[in-house]
Amino acid sequence: MLWETARGEPTMEPSGEYRVTRHKGRGPNSKNAKVFYSHLDEAPAMRTYRKSVPPKSGYVVAVWRPDGSLIAFTTGEPSNTDMTRTEAEFERQLADAQTRIREMIREIDLRDELIADLQRRIEELEQTSKSRPCVRQPLAMMPPAKAPSRWRCGPDT
């Protein structure tokens, strides 16, 4: 599944899809890499990669192009049992910050989907309003409840 170029750069077998892999090790060139996400477009694959970073200690997460070339990879930091109390606290705070960053990325993705949905709805409403004819009626002919509006649009005019 994983190959190397003549220069020793890691490559993966071509597949026609962007892939995100995870495996134990130090670099992206492990023969044991398992594809846990694949997509035809780069954006969803990169989003999955960013959500998976940083990986657990001792693991590597990598994202690959359809032609098998490496886009990016991140290694998890090895665990260190000789840490002082302040270093351990710093590591905990860093892990909390990284968790919050992943949560924020999820929220941004949800907002992007909401914005796209709202834009589709606005376009639908604009299409609907363009298809309804508007007729101007004199104010004297309008009932008192409708007096502020001088225009009536739609099939009920």
RODREN-980740 format. One record per residue: x, y, z of N, C-alpha, C, O in turn; residue in one letter; residue number from 1. Coordinates in nm, 3 decimals. Atoms other than C-alpha are relative to their C-alpha. Layout:
% residues N
((X, Y, Z), (X, Y, Z), (X, Y, Z), (X, Y, Z), "A", NUM),
...
END
This chain:
% residues 157
((0.082, -0.119, 0.000), (0.000, 0.000, 0.000), (0.086, 0.125, 0.000), (0.046, 0.224, -0.061), "M", 1),
((-0.085, -0.117, -0.008), (0.286, 0.243, 0.073), (0.126, -0.025, -0.081), (0.187, -0.132, -0.071), "L", 2),
((-0.117, 0.011, 0.082), (0.568, 0.304, -0.171), (0.096, 0.111, 0.034), (0.063, 0.200, 0.113), "W", 3),
((-0.095, -0.110, -0.013), (0.880, 0.522, -0.181), (0.051, 0.036, -0.137), (0.070, -0.051, -0.223), "E", 4),
((-0.055, -0.045, 0.127), (1.009, 0.735, -0.467), (0.150, -0.027, 0.001), (0.205, -0.072, 0.102), "T", 5),
((-0.145, 0.021, 0.009), (1.369, 0.715, -0.587), (0.075, 0.087, 0.100), (0.184, 0.050, 0.144), "A", 6),
((-0.065, -0.088, -0.098), (1.452, 1.006, -0.353), (-0.031, -0.041, 0.143), (0.017, 0.023, 0.237), "R", 7),
((0.031, 0.047, -0.135), (1.313, 0.815, -0.055), (-0.123, 0.067, 0.061), (-0.151, 0.046, 0.179), "G", 8),
((0.121, -0.065, -0.051), (0.996, 1.027, -0.022), (-0.113, -0.103, 0.006), (-0.125, -0.187, -0.083), "E", 9),
((0.110, 0.097, -0.009), (0.692, 0.835, 0.095), (-0.108, 0.029, -0.105), (-0.141, 0.145, -0.130), "P", 10),
((0.116, -0.010, 0.089), (0.416, 0.772, -0.157), (-0.092, -0.116, 0.031), (-0.053, -0.214, 0.095), "T", 11),
((0.098, 0.105, -0.023), (0.105, 0.564, -0.150), (-0.052, -0.046, -0.135), (-0.046, 0.029, -0.233), "M", 12),
((0.056, 0.056, 0.122), (-0.053, 0.345, -0.412), (-0.111, 0.093, -0.051), (-0.197, 0.133, 0.028), "E", 13),
((0.106, -0.087, 0.053), (-0.271, 0.562, -0.645), (-0.137, -0.063, 0.015), (-0.153, -0.184, 0.000), "P", 14),
((0.133, 0.056, -0.019), (-0.643, 0.527, -0.581), (-0.111, 0.085, -0.060), (-0.224, 0.037, -0.072), "S", 15),
((0.106, -0.086, 0.054), (-0.832, 0.822, -0.733), (-0.073, 0.078, 0.108), (-0.163, 0.155, 0.075), "G", 16),
((0.065, -0.073, -0.109), (-0.933, 0.956, -0.389), (0.106, 0.057, 0.094), (0.216, 0.005, 0.106), "E", 17),
((-0.084, -0.052, -0.108), (-0.781, 1.175, -0.121), (-0.021, -0.091, 0.120), (-0.134, -0.130, 0.149), "Y", 18),
((0.011, 0.094, -0.111), (-0.704, 0.955, 0.181), (0.067, 0.056, 0.125), (0.167, 0.127, 0.117), "R", 19),
((-0.059, -0.033, -0.129), (-0.635, 1.010, 0.550), (0.030, -0.132, 0.068), (-0.056, -0.219, 0.080), "V", 20),
((-0.043, 0.126, -0.061), (-0.435, 0.738, 0.725), (0.046, 0.021, 0.143), (0.080, 0.133, 0.183), "T", 21),
((-0.049, -0.003, -0.139), (-0.339, 0.652, 1.083), (0.078, -0.128, 0.023), (0.039, -0.235, -0.024), "R", 22),
((-0.077, 0.119, -0.035), (-0.072, 0.417, 1.214), (0.094, 0.033, 0.115), (0.117, 0.150, 0.146), "H", 23),
((-0.101, -0.019, -0.104), (0.177, 0.366, 1.496), (0.134, 0.020, -0.068), (0.165, -0.047, -0.167), "K", 24),
((-0.132, -0.023, 0.057), (0.522, 0.502, 1.424), (0.045, 0.143, 0.017), (-0.010, 0.219, 0.096), "G", 25),
((-0.058, -0.134, -0.010), (0.729, 0.814, 1.374), (-0.019, 0.082, -0.127), (-0.020, 0.205, -0.120), "R", 26),
((0.011, -0.072, 0.126), (0.686, 0.905, 1.007), (-0.115, -0.052, -0.083), (-0.181, -0.149, -0.044), "G", 27),
((0.114, 0.041, 0.082), (0.432, 0.874, 0.726), (0.025, -0.127, -0.079), (-0.068, -0.179, -0.141), "P", 28),
((-0.034, 0.110, 0.090), (0.615, 0.587, 0.557), (-0.013, -0.138, 0.063), (0.075, -0.222, 0.044), "N", 29),
((0.022, 0.131, -0.060), (0.475, 0.294, 0.753), (-0.081, -0.090, -0.094), (-0.176, -0.044, -0.157), "S", 30),
((0.075, 0.094, 0.082), (0.357, -0.013, 0.568), (-0.130, -0.043, 0.068), (-0.214, -0.108, 0.006), "K", 31),
((0.120, 0.039, -0.075), (0.091, -0.060, 0.838), (-0.106, 0.110, 0.004), (-0.202, 0.099, 0.079), "N", 32),
((0.096, -0.110, -0.002), (-0.094, 0.266, 0.763), (-0.138, -0.049, -0.043), (-0.151, -0.122, -0.142), "A", 33),
((0.137, 0.038, 0.031), (-0.470, 0.219, 0.764), (-0.078, 0.125, -0.043), (-0.073, 0.227, 0.025), "K", 34),
((0.082, -0.111, 0.049), (-0.699, 0.445, 0.561), (-0.127, 0.003, 0.084), (-0.203, -0.094, 0.087), "V", 35),
((0.122, -0.009, -0.079), (-0.972, 0.570, 0.793), (-0.098, 0.102, -0.060), (-0.209, 0.117, -0.010), "F", 36),
((0.092, -0.091, 0.069), (-1.120, 0.833, 0.557), (0.049, 0.019, -0.142), (0.169, 0.034, -0.165), "Y", 37),
((-0.035, -0.030, 0.138), (-1.127, 0.882, 0.181), (-0.115, 0.076, -0.064), (-0.231, 0.055, -0.030), "S", 38),
((0.100, -0.083, 0.067), (-1.308, 1.131, -0.043), (0.055, 0.044, -0.135), (0.177, 0.052, -0.152), "H", 39),
((-0.043, -0.044, 0.132), (-1.298, 1.247, -0.404), (0.054, 0.143, 0.002), (0.136, 0.180, -0.082), "L", 40),
((-0.043, -0.140, -0.009), (-1.247, 1.612, -0.297), (0.102, 0.019, 0.111), (0.101, -0.053, 0.211), "D", 41),
((-0.106, -0.025, -0.098), (-0.951, 1.753, -0.107), (-0.053, 0.064, 0.128), (-0.007, 0.029, 0.237), "E", 42),
((0.046, -0.076, -0.117), (-1.146, 1.986, 0.128), (-0.053, -0.091, 0.112), (-0.012, -0.074, 0.226), "A", 43),
((0.048, 0.086, -0.108), (-1.336, 1.713, 0.320), (0.112, -0.085, 0.060), (0.113, -0.111, 0.180), "P", 44),
((-0.112, 0.080, -0.052), (-1.018, 1.504, 0.348), (0.087, 0.084, 0.092), (0.129, 0.037, 0.198), "A", 45),
((-0.082, -0.088, -0.084), (-0.821, 1.800, 0.484), (-0.072, 0.035, 0.131), (-0.010, 0.046, 0.236), "M", 46),
((0.077, -0.029, -0.122), (-1.102, 1.880, 0.729), (0.009, -0.117, 0.096), (0.027, -0.097, 0.216), "R", 47),
((-0.013, 0.119, -0.085), (-1.091, 1.521, 0.859), (0.141, -0.009, 0.057), (0.158, -0.044, 0.174), "T", 48),
((-0.139, 0.002, -0.047), (-0.711, 1.542, 0.882), (0.017, 0.101, 0.114), (0.074, 0.067, 0.218), "Y", 49),
((-0.014, -0.104, -0.104), (-0.729, 1.870, 1.081), (-0.073, -0.041, 0.129), (-0.025, -0.011, 0.238), "R", 50),
((0.074, 0.045, -0.119), (-0.988, 1.717, 1.316), (0.077, -0.110, 0.074), (0.060, -0.127, 0.195), "K", 51),
((-0.075, 0.112, -0.059), (-0.753, 1.422, 1.377), (0.134, 0.042, 0.058), (0.204, -0.039, 0.118), "S", 52),
((-0.130, -0.050, -0.047), (-0.453, 1.641, 1.464), (-0.021, 0.069, 0.133), (-0.117, 0.145, 0.144), "V", 53),
((-0.114, 0.090, -0.005), (-0.279, 1.602, 1.701), (-0.045, -0.142, 0.033), (-0.142, -0.162, 0.106), "P", 54),
((0.036, 0.139, -0.031), (-0.291, 1.222, 1.710), (0.046, -0.039, 0.139), (0.121, 0.033, 0.204), "P", 55),
((-0.043, 0.052, -0.130), (-0.248, 1.016, 2.024), (0.150, -0.026, -0.002), (0.211, -0.038, -0.108), "K", 56),
((-0.143, 0.024, -0.014), (0.100, 0.959, 2.153), (0.042, -0.128, -0.073), (-0.019, -0.233, -0.055), "S", 57),
((-0.052, 0.116, 0.071), (0.299, 0.726, 1.927), (-0.067, -0.029, -0.133), (-0.029, -0.123, -0.202), "G", 58),
((0.071, 0.021, 0.127), (0.061, 0.757, 1.629), (0.036, 0.109, -0.099), (0.083, 0.216, -0.063), "Y", 59),
((-0.022, -0.095, 0.108), (0.094, 0.931, 1.294), (-0.129, 0.009, -0.081), (-0.191, -0.093, -0.110), "V", 60),
((0.115, -0.023, 0.088), (-0.190, 1.085, 1.090), (0.056, 0.069, -0.125), (0.132, 0.164, -0.114), "V", 61),
((-0.049, -0.056, 0.126), (-0.124, 1.160, 0.721), (-0.115, 0.014, -0.098), (-0.213, -0.059, -0.092), "A", 62),
((0.100, -0.019, 0.107), (-0.325, 1.289, 0.425), (0.074, -0.009, -0.133), (0.182, 0.047, -0.151), "V", 63),
((-0.064, 0.035, 0.128), (-0.249, 1.171, 0.068), (-0.084, 0.045, -0.117), (-0.207, 0.045, -0.109), "W", 64),
((0.069, -0.035, 0.125), (-0.337, 1.291, -0.284), (-0.042, -0.129, -0.072), (0.008, -0.237, -0.040), "R", 65),
((0.041, 0.119, 0.075), (-0.511, 1.055, -0.528), (0.115, -0.066, -0.076), (0.113, -0.187, -0.099), "P", 66),
((-0.113, 0.058, 0.072), (-0.182, 1.010, -0.715), (0.098, -0.072, 0.092), (0.196, -0.130, 0.045), "D", 67),
((-0.084, 0.071, -0.096), (-0.025, 0.870, -0.396), (0.105, 0.086, 0.067), (0.180, 0.036, 0.151), "G", 68),
((-0.100, -0.086, -0.064), (0.187, 1.172, -0.299), (-0.053, 0.054, 0.132), (-0.174, 0.072, 0.150), "S", 69),
((0.033, -0.045, -0.135), (0.192, 1.297, 0.059), (-0.030, 0.149, -0.001), (0.045, 0.228, -0.060), "L", 70),
((0.032, -0.142, -0.017), (0.020, 1.629, 0.141), (0.056, 0.048, 0.133), (0.128, 0.147, 0.138), "I", 71),
((-0.045, -0.040, -0.133), (0.087, 1.647, 0.515), (-0.008, -0.118, 0.095), (-0.082, -0.214, 0.071), "A", 72),
((0.010, 0.101, -0.105), (0.147, 1.436, 0.823), (0.036, 0.063, 0.134), (0.109, 0.162, 0.140), "F", 73),
((-0.027, -0.047, -0.136), (0.158, 1.487, 1.199), (0.022, -0.122, 0.088), (-0.051, -0.220, 0.080), "T", 74),
((-0.027, 0.109, -0.093), (0.310, 1.265, 1.464), (-0.045, 0.039, 0.139), (-0.039, 0.156, 0.177), "T", 75),
((0.034, -0.023, -0.139), (0.184, 1.228, 1.818), (0.127, -0.001, 0.083), (0.219, -0.078, 0.056), "G", 76),
((-0.119, -0.008, -0.085), (0.436, 1.320, 2.085), (0.014, -0.127, 0.083), (-0.085, -0.179, 0.133), "E", 77),
((-0.019, 0.118, -0.086), (0.591, 1.025, 2.268), (-0.026, 0.036, 0.146), (0.003, 0.148, 0.190), "P", 78),
((0.028, -0.027, -0.141), (0.483, 0.994, 2.628), (0.130, -0.001, 0.079), (0.221, -0.078, 0.051), "S", 79),
((-0.121, -0.013, -0.081), (0.741, 1.093, 2.888), (-0.039, -0.014, 0.147), (-0.109, 0.071, 0.201), "N", 80),
((0.036, 0.024, -0.140), (0.711, 0.949, 3.238), (0.086, 0.081, 0.096), (0.054, 0.087, 0.215), "T", 81),
((-0.088, -0.078, -0.087), (0.993, 1.172, 3.373), (-0.037, 0.148, 0.005), (0.047, 0.230, 0.042), "D", 82),
((0.040, -0.140, 0.001), (0.795, 1.496, 3.341), (-0.017, 0.054, 0.141), (-0.059, -0.018, 0.232), "M", 83),
((0.024, -0.064, -0.128), (0.786, 1.740, 3.627), (-0.148, 0.035, 0.010), (-0.223, 0.021, -0.087), "T", 84),
((0.141, -0.033, -0.021), (0.457, 1.852, 3.774), (-0.044, 0.115, -0.091), (-0.154, 0.111, -0.146), "R", 85),
((0.038, -0.112, 0.086), (0.459, 2.183, 3.580), (-0.005, -0.043, -0.147), (-0.091, 0.004, -0.221), "T", 86),
((0.005, 0.049, 0.138), (0.540, 2.003, 3.254), (-0.127, -0.081, -0.023), (-0.189, -0.070, -0.129), "E", 87),
((0.122, 0.079, 0.011), (0.254, 1.763, 3.316), (-0.122, 0.091, -0.008), (-0.214, 0.066, -0.086), "A", 88),
((0.110, -0.097, 0.004), (0.021, 2.057, 3.384), (-0.005, 0.070, -0.136), (-0.112, 0.091, -0.193), "E", 89),
((-0.008, -0.062, 0.132), (0.142, 2.225, 3.065), (-0.054, -0.095, -0.106), (-0.130, -0.053, -0.194), "F", 90),
((0.049, 0.100, 0.096), (0.076, 1.903, 2.870), (-0.151, -0.013, 0.007), (-0.218, -0.025, -0.096), "E", 91),
((0.146, 0.009, -0.016), (-0.275, 1.883, 3.015), (-0.068, 0.121, -0.060), (-0.170, 0.108, -0.129), "R", 92),
((0.058, -0.123, 0.056), (-0.346, 2.246, 2.924), (0.008, -0.001, -0.153), (-0.085, 0.042, -0.220), "Q", 93),
((-0.016, 0.009, 0.145), (-0.211, 2.187, 2.574), (-0.103, -0.096, -0.059), (-0.164, -0.067, -0.162), "L", 94),
((0.099, 0.097, 0.047), (-0.432, 1.881, 2.531), (-0.141, 0.060, 0.005), (-0.221, 0.040, -0.086), "A", 95),
((0.130, -0.066, -0.010), (-0.733, 2.082, 2.654), (-0.018, 0.102, -0.112), (-0.125, 0.113, -0.171), "D", 96),
((0.007, -0.100, 0.106), (-0.651, 2.360, 2.407), (-0.022, -0.067, -0.136), (-0.100, -0.018, -0.218), "A", 97),
((0.016, 0.070, 0.127), (-0.621, 2.112, 2.121), (-0.140, -0.058, -0.013), (-0.196, -0.060, -0.122), "Q", 98),
((0.137, 0.050, 0.002), (-0.954, 1.957, 2.215), (-0.096, 0.113, -0.034), (-0.188, 0.095, -0.114), "T", 99),
((0.085, -0.117, 0.027), (-1.113, 2.302, 2.215), (0.012, 0.043, -0.146), (-0.087, 0.082, -0.209), "R", 100),
((-0.019, -0.036, 0.141), (-0.961, 2.374, 1.873), (-0.080, -0.095, -0.089), (-0.145, -0.051, -0.184), "I", 101),
((0.079, 0.095, 0.079), (-1.116, 2.054, 1.735), (-0.149, 0.030, 0.011), (-0.222, 0.021, -0.088), "R", 102),
((0.140, -0.035, -0.018), (-1.452, 2.156, 1.884), (-0.036, 0.124, -0.081), (-0.142, 0.131, -0.142), "E", 103),
((0.025, -0.123, 0.076), (-1.423, 2.500, 1.726), (-0.004, -0.029, -0.150), (-0.085, 0.031, -0.222), "M", 104),
((0.002, 0.036, 0.142), (-1.345, 2.345, 1.386), (-0.134, -0.066, -0.034), (-0.191, -0.038, -0.139), "I", 105),
((0.131, 0.063, 0.021), (-1.659, 2.129, 1.421), (-0.110, 0.107, -0.006), (-0.198, 0.100, -0.092), "R", 106),
((0.100, -0.107, -0.001), (-1.863, 2.442, 1.507), (0.006, 0.082, -0.128), (-0.098, 0.119, -0.183), "E", 107),
((-0.016, -0.075, 0.124), (-1.721, 2.627, 1.207), (-0.058, -0.079, -0.117), (-0.126, -0.022, -0.203), "I", 108),
((0.055, 0.084, 0.107), (-1.809, 2.335, 0.980), (-0.153, 0.002, 0.003), (-0.217, 0.010, -0.102), "D", 109),
((0.146, -0.006, -0.011), (-2.166, 2.335, 1.115), (-0.054, 0.135, -0.046), (-0.157, 0.141, -0.113), "L", 110),
((0.043, -0.134, 0.044), (-2.193, 2.712, 1.060), (0.010, 0.013, -0.151), (-0.076, 0.075, -0.214), "R", 111),
((-0.014, -0.004, 0.145), (-2.064, 2.672, 0.705), (-0.118, -0.070, -0.067), (-0.172, -0.021, -0.166), "D", 112),
((0.115, 0.072, 0.054), (-2.336, 2.415, 0.639), (-0.128, 0.081, 0.016), (-0.211, 0.084, -0.075), "E", 113),
((0.118, -0.082, -0.025), (-2.599, 2.644, 0.794), (-0.004, 0.118, -0.098), (-0.110, 0.149, -0.152), "L", 114),
((-0.006, -0.113, 0.093), (-2.485, 2.940, 0.582), (-0.035, -0.046, -0.141), (-0.111, 0.022, -0.210), "I", 115),
((0.031, 0.052, 0.133), (-2.498, 2.729, 0.265), (-0.149, -0.031, -0.012), (-0.210, -0.004, -0.115), "A", 116),
((0.143, 0.030, 0.000), (-2.849, 2.611, 0.358), (-0.082, 0.128, -0.008), (-0.179, 0.135, -0.083), "D", 117),
((0.072, -0.127, 0.004), (-2.964, 2.968, 0.424), (0.011, 0.067, -0.137), (-0.086, 0.125, -0.185), "L", 118),
((-0.017, -0.057, 0.134), (-2.820, 3.084, 0.091), (-0.091, -0.070, -0.101), (-0.150, -0.006, -0.187), "Q", 119),
((0.092, 0.073, 0.089), (-3.014, 2.807, -0.087), (-0.143, 0.044, 0.022), (-0.218, 0.061, -0.074), "R", 120),
((0.137, -0.042, -0.031), (-3.334, 2.910, 0.091), (-0.028, 0.141, -0.053), (-0.136, 0.168, -0.105), "R", 121),
((0.017, -0.137, 0.051), (-3.281, 3.277, 0.000), (-0.019, -0.003, -0.151), (-0.106, 0.067, -0.204), "I", 122),
((0.013, 0.012, 0.145), (-3.233, 3.182, -0.365), (-0.138, -0.054, -0.038), (-0.198, -0.007, -0.134), "E", 123),
((0.133, 0.055, 0.026), (-3.553, 2.974, -0.354), (-0.107, 0.106, 0.018), (-0.199, 0.117, -0.063), "E", 124),
((0.098, -0.107, -0.025), (-3.747, 3.266, -0.203), (0.006, 0.106, -0.108), (-0.098, 0.157, -0.151), "L", 125),
((-0.013, -0.099, 0.107), (-3.608, 3.505, -0.464), (-0.062, -0.053, -0.129), (-0.128, 0.022, -0.201), "E", 126),
((0.060, 0.060, 0.119), (-3.710, 3.264, -0.741), (-0.152, 0.003, 0.011), (-0.222, 0.033, -0.086), "Q", 127),
((0.144, 0.001, -0.022), (-4.058, 3.234, -0.590), (-0.058, 0.140, -0.013), (-0.163, 0.158, -0.076), "T", 128),
((0.053, -0.137, 0.006), (-4.101, 3.610, -0.552), (0.007, 0.056, -0.142), (-0.076, 0.138, -0.179), "S", 129),
((-0.009, -0.046, 0.139), (-3.988, 3.670, -0.913), (-0.110, -0.060, -0.085), (-0.153, 0.000, -0.184), "K", 130),
((0.103, 0.066, 0.079), (-4.248, 3.426, -1.041), (-0.140, 0.049, 0.034), (-0.235, 0.015, -0.038), "S", 131),
((0.132, -0.051, -0.039), (-4.537, 3.604, -0.861), (-0.017, 0.141, -0.055), (0.065, 0.228, -0.026), "R", 132),
((0.020, -0.134, 0.056), (-4.679, 3.905, -1.052), (-0.047, 0.098, 0.108), (-0.120, 0.060, 0.200), "P", 133),
((0.041, -0.105, -0.094), (-4.727, 4.233, -0.863), (-0.096, 0.094, -0.072), (-0.072, 0.131, -0.187), "C", 134),
((0.102, -0.089, 0.056), (-5.034, 4.455, -0.922), (-0.017, 0.117, 0.095), (-0.032, 0.098, 0.215), "V", 135),
((0.019, -0.118, -0.084), (-5.067, 4.813, -0.798), (-0.148, 0.030, 0.010), (-0.219, 0.033, -0.091), "R", 136),
((0.140, -0.033, -0.023), (-5.401, 4.898, -0.640), (-0.006, 0.138, 0.065), (0.076, 0.171, 0.150), "Q", 137),
((0.014, -0.131, -0.066), (-5.518, 5.248, -0.549), (-0.035, -0.019, 0.147), (-0.099, -0.117, 0.184), "P", 138),
((0.025, 0.009, -0.144), (-5.535, 5.315, -0.175), (-0.148, 0.003, 0.033), (-0.190, -0.060, 0.129), "L", 139),
((0.144, -0.012, -0.030), (-5.907, 5.401, -0.191), (-0.070, -0.133, -0.016), (-0.169, -0.158, 0.053), "A", 140),
((0.066, 0.127, 0.025), (-5.997, 5.055, -0.320), (0.043, -0.109, 0.098), (-0.019, -0.215, 0.104), "M", 141),
((-0.052, 0.103, -0.090), (-5.799, 4.868, -0.055), (-0.077, 0.000, 0.132), (-0.120, 0.106, 0.178), "M", 142),
((0.064, 0.005, -0.132), (-5.958, 4.746, 0.268), (0.091, 0.068, 0.103), (0.212, 0.076, 0.082), "P", 143),
((-0.079, -0.073, -0.100), (-5.844, 4.936, 0.583), (0.117, -0.082, 0.056), (0.222, -0.024, 0.085), "P", 144),
((-0.108, 0.081, -0.056), (-5.632, 4.643, 0.710), (0.120, -0.004, -0.094), (0.233, -0.024, -0.049), "A", 145),
((-0.107, 0.010, 0.098), (-5.427, 4.647, 0.390), (0.049, 0.139, -0.045), (0.134, 0.148, -0.133), "K", 146),
((-0.030, -0.135, 0.044), (-5.398, 5.028, 0.358), (0.149, 0.035, -0.003), (0.190, 0.104, -0.097), "A", 147),
((-0.141, -0.041, 0.007), (-5.024, 5.062, 0.443), (0.074, -0.053, -0.123), (0.171, 0.008, -0.167), "P", 148),
((-0.069, 0.058, 0.114), (-4.925, 4.843, 0.150), (-0.068, 0.042, -0.127), (-0.189, 0.025, -0.140), "S", 149),
((0.059, -0.043, 0.128), (-4.976, 4.984, -0.199), (0.013, -0.107, -0.106), (-0.044, -0.094, -0.214), "R", 150),
((-0.023, 0.104, 0.099), (-4.865, 4.667, -0.375), (-0.046, -0.135, 0.056), (-0.025, -0.167, 0.173), "W", 151),
((0.037, 0.136, -0.037), (-5.010, 4.321, -0.367), (0.059, -0.092, -0.104), (0.043, -0.070, -0.224), "R", 152),
((-0.066, 0.093, 0.092), (-4.816, 4.033, -0.517), (-0.057, -0.139, 0.017), (-0.095, -0.178, 0.127), "C", 153),
((0.037, 0.140, -0.010), (-4.914, 3.682, -0.597), (-0.126, -0.034, -0.075), (-0.190, 0.052, -0.135), "G", 154),
((0.116, 0.047, 0.076), (-5.193, 3.475, -0.743), (-0.132, 0.047, 0.058), (-0.234, 0.039, -0.012), "P", 155),
((0.128, -0.040, -0.062), (-5.457, 3.612, -0.499), (-0.034, 0.145, -0.029), (-0.127, 0.198, 0.031), "D", 156),
((0.028, -0.141, 0.030), (-5.448, 3.967, -0.649), (-0.111, 0.016, -0.097), (-0.147, 0.129, -0.132), "T", 157),
END
